[in-house]
Amino acid sequence: MKRLVALFAVFCLSAAFIPAAGAAGNAVKVGVVADISGSAGAYGTSQKNAYALAADDLKNKRIDAGPNDVTFDVQDAASDPAQVISLVQKFTTDGSALIIGPTLSSEAFKADPIAVKANVPVLATSNTASGITAIGPCVFRDSLSEDQVVPEALGKVVAKWHPKTAAIIYGDDDQFTKTDYEIFKAALGRLNITIVETQTYHKGDVDFKAQLTQIASQKPDLLVVGSLVEEAAKIVGQAKTTGVSAHVIGGNGLNSPKFIALAGSAADGVVVGAAYFSGNTYSGNREFVSAYQKQFGAVPDQFAAQAYAAAQIIGAVVKSGKTTGAQICSAFGSSKVNTVLGPFSFAPDRNASAPSAILTVKDGKFAAFG
């Protein structure tokens, strides 16, 4: 009898150390399509850096995904639409529970339908054109759309400078820049600001003097720039040399430190509508900025912050036990997460519900405008 009691005690002691079923968690792979190189490399590099930081923070539980192992497979689409499509196709067949990206809205309109057809959810972290979430019932974004940010930015500009006229220059061969034009045009109309000149260009153009000279002849109070970073920097720089004296406002394409680096002193005073300001006081942002700056030698921009916030959102959902694509899609809609962007949730249309940040360039840095 004593031997049986002893054996039973040993069994009970051993059983106490057997982990409960499921305690080891699940592996959750996230496929990331980012333009780390190419014309949109300024945006994609920030995203890549943020996922590297997030991966470390998931390991050390600064982002808590519970017992689950969340990994990011970050791939460079090289600003090549064909490569974007190829990577999305890859992630729909390799066990990825979720796809993040691609970097540009124009890429998303071509590639997201592939993920939708394969029933793999998508989280856009930098697609701000109208209609992104309408692509499919499991397409979400944590980036504020231009529809959300542009009217607010213009409202603040009007309150401060009281402009009566505006000129617009935009790229007519890119989905994002065309959307920017439409949104700015509508918002200017609602504010009773007369558009005195509209000029266009093509992606990759480097000389905008003819368009800007025509704009200067109309003496607008505002110059609206609907551009991605490379062209935007040249436009702003050449505006100064062609006699344009208007206040300059742009959309999300200008919201990158690379814009300031390329435009130099010509960037000072430019206003941009954004979803993130590195100086915000939301929970965890100061630590994020410090860690990012220490690791990458630069202050994180909106593209880095939205990527890192995506990891925070995914971590919270996965921690709750939602680890498959279908579960993640279902759980996103009811998620409420404190992120570096501020308190975050998804609206019923799967767009971001979060604070905005209207910024201006001051002394070579972004600062709060108002």
C-alpha positions in Angstrom: 0.0 0.0 0.0 2.8 2.4 0.9 4.4 1.8 -2.5 1.1 2.5 -4.3 0.8 5.8 -2.3 4.3 6.8 -3.2 3.8 6.1 -6.9 0.6 8.0 -6.9 2.4 11.0 -5.3 5.1 10.9 -7.9 2.5 10.8 -10.7 0.6 13.8 -9.3 3.9 15.8 -8.9 4.8 15.0 -12.5 1.3 15.8 -13.8 1.6 19.3 -12.2 4.3 20.1 -14.7 2.5 18.9 -17.8 1.4 22.0 -19.7 -2.4 22.4 -20.3 -3.6 21.6 -23.8 -2.9 24.6 -26.2 -0.6 26.4 -23.7 2.2 26.3 -26.2 0.1 28.5 -28.5 -0.1 28.6 -32.3 2.2 29.8 -35.0 0.7 32.7 -36.9 2.5 33.8 -40.0 1.9 37.2 -41.5 3.0 37.9 -45.1 4.2 41.5 -45.6 4.4 43.0 -49.1 6.5 46.2 -48.9 8.2 48.4 -51.5 11.6 48.4 -49.7 13.3 49.5 -52.9 12.2 51.3 -56.0 10.3 54.5 -56.3 8.3 53.9 -53.1 11.3 52.7 -51.1 11.1 55.6 -48.7 7.8 54.3 -47.4 8.6 50.5 -47.6 11.9 50.9 -45.8 10.1 52.5 -42.8 7.6 49.6 -42.8 10.4 47.0 -42.9 12.1 48.6 -40.0 8.9 48.7 -38.0 8.3 45.0 -38.5 11.8 44.2 -37.4 11.2 46.2 -34.2 7.8 44.6 -33.7 9.3 41.1 -34.1 11.7 41.8 -31.2 8.9 43.3 -29.1 6.7 40.3 -29.7 9.5 38.0 -28.4 10.0 40.1 -25.3 6.3 40.6 -24.7 6.3 44.4 -25.2 3.6 43.4 -27.7 1.7 40.6 -26.1 0.3 37.9 -28.3 -0.2 35.5 -25.5 1.5 32.1 -26.0 1.3 32.4 -29.7 4.2 32.9 -32.1 3.6 35.7 -34.5 6.1 36.1 -37.3 6.4 38.6 -40.2 7.7 37.4 -43.5 8.7 40.8 -45.0 9.3 40.7 -48.8 10.4 43.4 -51.1 8.1 44.2 -54.0 10.6 46.7 -55.4 7.8 49.1 -56.4 7.1 46.6 -59.2 3.3 45.9 -59.7 4.1 42.4 -61.2 6.2 41.6 -58.1 3.4 42.8 -55.8 1.0 40.4 -57.5 3.5 37.5 -57.3 4.1 38.0 -53.6 0.4 38.2 -52.8 -0.1 35.0 -54.7 2.7 33.4 -52.7 1.2 34.4 -49.4 -2.2 33.0 -50.3 -0.7 29.5 -50.6 2.1 29.3 -48.0 0.0 29.2 -44.8 0.0 32.9 -44.1 -3.0 33.8 -41.9 -2.9 37.4 -43.0 -1.4 39.6 -45.6 -0.1 43.2 -44.8 0.4 45.6 -47.7 1.1 46.3 -50.4 2.7 49.8 -49.8 0.8 51.8 -52.5 -2.9 52.1 -53.1 -2.4 51.6 -56.8 -0.8 48.3 -56.1 -3.6 47.3 -53.7 -6.3 47.7 -56.2 -4.6 45.2 -58.5 -3.4 42.7 -55.9 -5.9 42.7 -53.0 -8.6 40.9 -55.1 -6.2 37.9 -55.3 -6.2 37.6 -51.5 -9.9 38.2 -51.4 -10.5 35.3 -53.8 -8.3 33.1 -51.7 -10.1 34.1 -48.5 -6.9 35.5 -46.9 -7.6 38.7 -45.0 -5.6 41.9 -45.8 -4.5 44.7 -43.5 -3.4 47.8 -45.3 -1.0 50.0 -43.4 -0.4 52.7 -46.0 -3.2 52.6 -48.6 -5.1 55.9 -48.3 -7.0 56.1 -51.5 -10.8 55.9 -51.5 -12.3 52.4 -51.9 -9.6 50.2 -50.5 -11.7 48.4 -47.9 -14.5 47.9 -50.5 -12.3 45.5 -52.4 -13.4 42.7 -50.1 -15.1 41.8 -46.8 -11.8 41.0 -45.1 -9.8 44.0 -46.3 -9.0 46.3 -43.5 -6.7 49.3 -43.0 -5.2 51.0 -40.0 -4.1 54.0 -42.2 -6.5 56.9 -42.2 -7.8 57.5 -45.7 -7.3 60.8 -47.5 -11.1 61.2 -47.3 -10.7 61.4 -43.5 -7.5 63.5 -43.3 -7.6 66.0 -46.2 -10.7 67.9 -45.2 -9.4 68.3 -41.7 -6.1 69.6 -42.9 -7.7 72.1 -45.2 -10.0 73.2 -42.5 -7.0 74.1 -40.3 -5.2 75.9 -43.1 -8.3 77.9 -43.9 -8.7 78.9 -40.2 -5.2 80.1 -40.0 -4.5 81.7 -43.4 -8.0 82.4 -44.9 -7.1 81.5 -48.5 -9.6 82.4 -51.3 -7.9 80.7 -54.3 -6.0 77.5 -54.9 -4.0 75.8 -57.7 -3.6 72.0 -57.9 -0.8 70.0 -59.4 -1.1 66.2 -59.3 0.0 63.0 -61.0 -2.7 61.8 -63.5 -1.4 58.2 -63.9 -1.4 56.9 -60.3 -4.4 55.8 -58.3 -3.3 57.6 -55.1 -2.4 60.9 -56.7 -5.6 60.9 -58.8 -7.6 60.2 -55.6 -5.8 63.0 -53.8 -6.9 65.4 -56.6 -10.5 64.4 -56.4 -10.6 64.7 -52.6 -8.8 68.1 -52.5 -11.0 69.4 -55.3 -14.2 68.5 -53.4 -12.9 69.8 -50.1 -11.9 73.1 -51.7 -15.3 73.4 -53.2 -17.0 72.9 -49.8 -14.8 75.6 -48.3 -15.7 78.0 -51.2 -12.1 78.3 -52.3 -11.8 78.9 -56.0 -9.5 76.7 -58.0 -7.8 79.0 -60.5 -5.4 76.5 -62.1 -5.0 72.7 -62.4 -1.9 71.1 -63.8 -0.9 67.4 -64.2 2.3 65.4 -64.7 3.3 61.7 -65.1 5.1 59.5 -62.7 8.8 59.8 -63.0 8.8 63.4 -64.4 11.5 65.6 -63.1 10.9 69.0 -64.6 7.7 70.8 -63.5 8.7 74.4 -64.4 6.2 74.8 -67.2 3.3 73.7 -65.0 4.5 75.8 -62.1 5.1 78.9 -64.2 1.5 78.7 -65.3 0.4 78.3 -61.7 2.5 81.3 -60.6 0.7 83.5 -63.2 -2.6 82.9 -61.4 -1.2 84.0 -58.1 -3.1 81.4 -56.0 -3.2 81.6 -52.2 -2.7 77.8 -51.9 -0.8 75.3 -53.9 -2.1 71.8 -53.5 0.4 69.0 -54.3 -1.1 65.6 -55.1 2.1 63.6 -55.3 4.3 60.8 -54.1 7.5 61.7 -52.4 10.0 61.9 -55.3 7.9 64.2 -57.5 6.6 66.2 -54.5 10.1 67.2 -53.4 11.0 68.4 -56.9 7.6 70.3 -57.3 8.1 72.1 -54.0 11.7 73.0 -54.8 10.9 74.2 -58.3 7.9 76.2 -57.1 10.3 78.5 -55.2 12.2 79.2 -58.4 9.2 79.8 -60.7 7.6 82.5 -58.6 5.0 80.5 -56.7 4.4 82.3 -53.4 1.4 80.3 -52.2 1.2 78.3 -49.0 1.7 74.6 -49.9 -0.4 71.7 -48.7 -0.1 68.1 -49.6 -1.6 64.7 -48.8 -0.1 61.6 -47.3 2.5 61.2 -50.0 4.5 64.1 -48.6 4.4 62.6 -45.1 7.9 61.1 -45.1 11.3 62.4 -43.8 12.6 61.6 -47.3 10.4 64.5 -48.6 12.2 66.9 -46.2 15.6 65.4 -47.1 15.0 65.8 -50.8 13.3 69.2 -50.8 15.6 70.8 -48.3 14.7 74.2 -47.1 12.0 74.4 -49.7 10.0 72.0 -47.5 9.7 74.5 -44.7 6.1 75.6 -44.2 4.5 72.8 -46.2 1.4 71.4 -44.5 0.5 67.7 -44.7 -2.5 65.7 -43.4 -1.2 62.7 -41.5 -2.3 59.9 -39.2 0.7 60.1 -36.9 3.0 62.6 -35.1 6.2 61.2 -33.4 5.7 63.7 -30.6 2.3 62.5 -29.6 1.8 61.4 -26.0 -0.2 58.2 -26.5 0.6 55.2 -24.4 3.8 53.5 -25.6 4.7 56.0 -28.3 7.6 57.5 -26.5 9.1 54.1 -26.0 8.5 53.2 -29.7 10.1 56.4 -30.9 13.1 55.9 -28.7 13.6 52.2 -29.7 13.2 53.0 -33.4 15.6 55.9 -33.3 18.2 53.8 -31.4 18.0 50.9 -33.8 17.6 52.7 -37.1 19.1 56.2 -36.5 16.0 58.1 -37.5 12.7 59.3 -36.0 9.8 56.9 -37.1 7.4 58.4 -39.7 3.8 57.6 -40.3 4.6 54.6 -42.4 6.7 53.0 -39.6 4.1 53.9 -37.0 1.2 52.4 -38.9 3.2 49.2 -39.5 4.1 48.9 -35.8 0.4 49.6 -34.9 -0.6 46.7 -37.2 1.6 44.4 -35.1 0.0 45.8 -31.9 -3.5 45.1 -33.4 -2.6 41.7 -34.6 -1.0 40.9 -31.2 -4.1 41.8 -29.3 -6.4 39.7 -31.6 -4.1 36.7 -31.6 -3.7 36.9 -27.8 -7.5 36.5 -27.6 -7.1 33.1 -29.3 -7.9 34.2 -32.9 -5.1 32.6 -34.9 -6.6 31.6 -38.3 -7.4 33.9 -41.2 -11.1 33.6 -40.7 -10.9 34.1 -37.0 -8.6 37.2 -37.4 -11.0 38.7 -40.0 -14.0 38.2 -37.6 -12.1 39.6 -34.6 -10.7 42.7 -36.2 -14.2 44.3 -36.4 -14.6 44.4 -32.6 -11.0 45.2 -31.7 -10.2 48.1 -29.5 -6.4 48.5 -29.1 -4.2 51.2 -27.6 -1.5 51.8 -30.3 1.3 54.3 -31.1 -1.3 55.9 -33.3 -3.6 56.4 -30.3 -6.8 54.5 -29.3 -7.6 52.4 -32.4 -10.6 50.5 -33.7 -12.0 49.6 -37.1 -15.2 51.4 -38.3 -18.0 49.2 -39.7 -16.7 49.8 -43.2 -13.3 48.4 -42.0 -11.6 51.8 -42.3 -9.5 53.1 -39.4 -11.0 54.9 -36.5 -8.2 56.8 -34.9 -6.9 60.3 -34.3 -5.3 62.3 -37.1 -2.3 64.6 -37.0 -2.0 67.7 -39.1 1.7 68.6 -39.5 3.9 71.2 -41.0 7.6 71.2 -41.8 9.5 73.5 -39.4 13.3 73.9 -39.3 13.7 70.6 -41.3 11.4 68.5 -39.1 7.7 67.7 -38.9 5.9 69.6 -36.2 2.2 70.0 -35.2 0.3 72.5 -37.2 -2.2 74.9 -35.8 
